Amino acid sequence: METIPYDKVVLNEESKIEQLKKYNVNFDNADMDFAKQFLKVESFSFVLEYAKYAKKRNYI
């Protein structure tokens, strides 16, 4: 069986937060330690897709 290398970059917490800020996910009211812990518990992909959906629907 042929193996396929995984060539995507794994983002650190700061990069994830910056990516989410592009979709108006606001961490200004929370400290960065809380934001990092939140992203460890919640799936980054889920939060990003929800942010994209909310921005598309003008919820945020």
VMD Tcl script that builds the backbone (N, CA, C; Angstrom):
set m [mol new atoms 180]
animate dup $m
set s [atomselect $m all]
$s set {name element resname resid chain x y z} {
  {N N MET 1 A 0.844 -1.177 0.000}
  {CA C MET 1 A 0.000 0.000 0.000}
  {C C MET 1 A 0.889 1.240 0.000}
  {N N GLU 2 A 0.549 2.190 -0.849}
  {CA C GLU 2 A 1.315 3.420 -0.969}
  {C C GLU 2 A 0.938 4.372 0.163}
  {N N THR 3 A 1.932 4.980 0.764}
  {CA C THR 3 A 1.660 5.967 1.803}
  {C C THR 3 A 1.680 7.366 1.201}
  {N N ILE 4 A 0.832 8.208 1.720}
  {CA C ILE 4 A 0.748 9.588 1.262}
  {C C ILE 4 A 1.272 10.477 2.379}
  {N N PRO 5 A 2.318 11.247 2.100}
  {CA C PRO 5 A 2.868 12.103 3.164}
  {C C PRO 5 A 1.904 13.226 3.530}
  {N N TYR 6 A 1.875 13.554 4.796}
  {CA C TYR 6 A 1.058 14.664 5.288}
  {C C TYR 6 A 1.918 15.909 5.222}
  {N N ASP 7 A 1.601 16.807 4.305}
  {CA C ASP 7 A 2.460 17.960 4.093}
  {C C ASP 7 A 1.847 19.284 4.537}
  {N N LYS 8 A 0.751 19.225 5.276}
  {CA C LYS 8 A 0.139 20.453 5.773}
  {C C LYS 8 A 0.832 20.890 7.058}
  {N N VAL 9 A 0.894 22.186 7.244}
  {CA C VAL 9 A 1.523 22.748 8.433}
  {C C VAL 9 A 0.519 22.723 9.576}
  {N N VAL 10 A 0.959 22.277 10.737}
  {CA C VAL 10 A 0.122 22.302 11.931}
  {C C VAL 10 A 0.294 23.669 12.587}
  {N N LEU 11 A -0.813 24.369 12.766}
  {CA C LEU 11 A -0.761 25.715 13.328}
  {C C LEU 11 A -0.625 25.672 14.845}
  {N N ASN 12 A 0.153 26.604 15.392}
  {CA C ASN 12 A 0.197 26.740 16.847}
  {C C ASN 12 A -0.988 27.592 17.285}
  {N N GLU 13 A -1.180 27.741 18.589}
  {CA C GLU 13 A -2.362 28.433 19.091}
  {C C GLU 13 A -2.412 29.890 18.638}
  {N N GLU 14 A -1.266 30.577 18.613}
  {CA C GLU 14 A -1.261 31.975 18.189}
  {C C GLU 14 A -1.705 32.103 16.736}
  {N N SER 15 A -1.249 31.192 15.884}
  {CA C SER 15 A -1.645 31.224 14.469}
  {C C SER 15 A -3.123 30.927 14.300}
  {N N LYS 16 A -3.641 30.009 15.119}
  {CA C LYS 16 A -5.067 29.696 15.062}
  {C C LYS 16 A -5.902 30.912 15.451}
  {N N ILE 17 A -5.476 31.611 16.498}
  {CA C ILE 17 A -6.198 32.789 16.966}
  {C C ILE 17 A -6.177 33.870 15.889}
  {N N GLU 18 A -5.036 34.074 15.248}
  {CA C GLU 18 A -4.949 35.063 14.175}
  {C C GLU 18 A -5.847 34.682 13.002}
  {N N GLN 19 A -5.916 33.407 12.669}
  {CA C GLN 19 A -6.787 32.934 11.589}
  {C C GLN 19 A -8.252 33.215 11.931}
  {N N LEU 20 A -8.635 32.954 13.184}
  {CA C LEU 20 A -10.013 33.187 13.596}
  {C C LEU 20 A -10.359 34.678 13.626}
  {N N LYS 21 A -9.406 35.513 13.961}
  {CA C LYS 21 A -9.660 36.959 13.987}
  {C C LYS 21 A -10.028 37.480 12.605}
  {N N LYS 22 A -9.543 36.817 11.551}
  {CA C LYS 22 A -9.901 37.222 10.191}
  {C C LYS 22 A -11.396 37.051 9.937}
  {N N TYR 23 A -12.026 36.186 10.717}
  {CA C TYR 23 A -13.468 35.941 10.582}
  {C C TYR 23 A -14.251 36.585 11.720}
  {N N ASN 24 A -13.669 37.618 12.318}
  {CA C ASN 24 A -14.303 38.416 13.369}
  {C C ASN 24 A -14.588 37.631 14.648}
  {N N VAL 25 A -13.881 36.560 14.887}
  {CA C VAL 25 A -13.975 35.890 16.187}
  {C C VAL 25 A -13.129 36.718 17.133}
  {N N ASN 26 A -13.756 37.274 18.142}
  {CA C ASN 26 A -13.126 38.257 18.999}
  {C C ASN 26 A -12.651 37.620 20.299}
  {N N PHE 27 A -11.355 37.686 20.525}
  {CA C PHE 27 A -10.779 37.212 21.781}
  {C C PHE 27 A -10.324 38.382 22.648}
  {N N ASP 28 A -10.710 39.599 22.283}
  {CA C ASP 28 A -10.245 40.777 23.014}
  {C C ASP 28 A -10.741 40.806 24.451}
  {N N ASN 29 A -11.929 40.272 24.703}
  {CA C ASN 29 A -12.480 40.291 26.053}
  {C C ASN 29 A -11.931 39.177 26.927}
  {N N ALA 30 A -11.239 38.248 26.333}
  {CA C ALA 30 A -10.653 37.144 27.091}
  {C C ALA 30 A -9.135 37.247 26.993}
  {N N ASP 31 A -8.475 36.757 27.999}
  {CA C ASP 31 A -7.025 36.777 27.893}
  {C C ASP 31 A -6.551 35.655 26.969}
  {N N MET 32 A -5.351 35.767 26.498}
  {CA C MET 32 A -4.833 34.809 25.516}
  {C C MET 32 A -4.685 33.413 26.099}
  {N N ASP 33 A -4.419 33.306 27.391}
  {CA C ASP 33 A -4.328 31.974 28.001}
  {C C ASP 33 A -5.670 31.254 27.913}
  {N N PHE 34 A -6.748 31.981 28.153}
  {CA C PHE 34 A -8.080 31.391 28.028}
  {C C PHE 34 A -8.348 30.973 26.586}
  {N N ALA 35 A -7.999 31.835 25.634}
  {CA C ALA 35 A -8.227 31.530 24.221}
  {C C ALA 35 A -7.467 30.276 23.804}
  {N N LYS 36 A -6.239 30.137 24.259}
  {CA C LYS 36 A -5.437 28.952 23.928}
  {C C LYS 36 A -6.050 27.697 24.538}
  {N N GLN 37 A -6.495 27.785 25.781}
  {CA C GLN 37 A -7.136 26.642 26.433}
  {C C GLN 37 A -8.434 26.271 25.719}
  {N N PHE 38 A -9.193 27.273 25.313}
  {CA C PHE 38 A -10.439 27.038 24.600}
  {C C PHE 38 A -10.185 26.261 23.314}
  {N N LEU 39 A -9.144 26.649 22.574}
  {CA C LEU 39 A -8.840 25.974 21.315}
  {C C LEU 39 A -8.291 24.570 21.518}
  {N N LYS 40 A -7.787 24.285 22.706}
  {CA C LYS 40 A -7.356 22.910 23.000}
  {C C LYS 40 A -8.559 22.014 23.254}
  {N N VAL 41 A -9.623 22.592 23.814}
  {CA C VAL 41 A -10.826 21.823 24.129}
  {C C VAL 41 A -11.738 21.710 22.914}
  {N N GLU 42 A -11.986 22.838 22.272}
  {CA C GLU 42 A -12.861 22.870 21.101}
  {C C GLU 42 A -12.033 22.674 19.842}
  {N N SER 43 A -12.595 22.001 18.894}
  {CA C SER 43 A -11.912 21.767 17.634}
  {C C SER 43 A -11.736 23.086 16.878}
  {N N PHE 44 A -10.507 23.381 16.484}
  {CA C PHE 44 A -10.229 24.585 15.711}
  {C C PHE 44 A -11.047 24.580 14.426}
  {N N SER 45 A -11.144 23.432 13.782}
  {CA C SER 45 A -11.895 23.334 12.523}
  {C C SER 45 A -13.359 23.683 12.735}
  {N N PHE 46 A -13.936 23.202 13.846}
  {CA C PHE 46 A -15.339 23.507 14.149}
  {C C PHE 46 A -15.530 25.001 14.364}
  {N N VAL 47 A -14.668 25.606 15.144}
  {CA C VAL 47 A -14.790 27.038 15.433}
  {C C VAL 47 A -14.611 27.845 14.157}
  {N N LEU 48 A -13.650 27.461 13.311}
  {CA C LEU 48 A -13.412 28.179 12.066}
  {C C LEU 48 A -14.600 28.058 11.124}
  {N N GLU 49 A -15.153 26.871 10.977}
  {CA C GLU 49 A -16.308 26.690 10.088}
  {C C GLU 49 A -17.527 27.442 10.612}
  {N N TYR 50 A -17.729 27.434 11.921}
  {CA C TYR 50 A -18.837 28.203 12.499}
  {C C TYR 50 A -18.643 29.695 12.243}
  {N N ALA 51 A -17.410 30.179 12.384}
  {CA C ALA 51 A -17.127 31.600 12.154}
  {C C ALA 51 A -17.391 31.964 10.695}
  {N N LYS 52 A -16.996 31.106 9.775}
  {CA C LYS 52 A -17.251 31.357 8.350}
  {C C LYS 52 A -18.757 31.407 8.081}
  {N N TYR 53 A -19.495 30.478 8.673}
  {CA C TYR 53 A -20.947 30.431 8.504}
  {C C TYR 53 A -21.598 31.693 9.075}
  {N N ALA 54 A -21.175 32.079 10.273}
  {CA C ALA 54 A -21.746 33.241 10.933}
  {C C ALA 54 A -21.443 34.516 10.158}
  {N N LYS 55 A -20.232 34.619 9.616}
  {CA C LYS 55 A -19.887 35.804 8.842}
  {C C LYS 55 A -20.682 35.854 7.547}
  {N N LYS 56 A -20.867 34.700 6.920}
  {CA C LYS 56 A -21.638 34.629 5.679}
  {C C LYS 56 A -23.083 35.062 5.920}
  {N N ARG 57 A -23.649 34.709 7.074}
  {CA C ARG 57 A -25.025 35.039 7.419}
  {C C ARG 57 A -25.151 36.390 8.110}
  {N N ASN 58 A -24.032 37.104 8.246}
  {CA C ASN 58 A -23.985 38.415 8.897}
  {C C ASN 58 A -24.385 38.349 10.373}
  {N N TYR 59 A -24.067 37.234 11.034}
  {CA C TYR 59 A -24.321 37.115 12.470}
  {C C TYR 59 A -23.223 37.806 13.261}
  {N N ILE 60 A -22.016 37.822 12.694}
  {CA C ILE 60 A -20.898 38.504 13.369}
  {C C ILE 60 A -20.281 39.501 12.427}
}
mol reanalyze $m
mol bondsrecalc $m
mol representation Tube
mol addrep $m
